[in-house]
Amino acid sequence: MLLKQLLKQLGMNMLWHDGTLEQFIEAAEALDMEYDYQKTVDGYDFKAWYPGDEDNEAKICF
């Protein structure tokens, strides 16, 4: 499910989701995507993208 969510969000506005940081990292790695995350007051801001296509990224808040 998280794999589909990452792919669906590529190039779209932010999505709020209840997955865990570990699940999003695992999903990004399974798709051979680069990723970055930042701790926020409410949880995490996570983004993932394919190498060489940084302008087309998935952004998810959880």
Secondary structure, DSSP 8 states (H G I E B T S, - for coil): -HHHHHHHHTTS--EE----HHHHHHHHHHTT-EEEEEE-SSSEEEEEE-TT-TTSEEEEE-
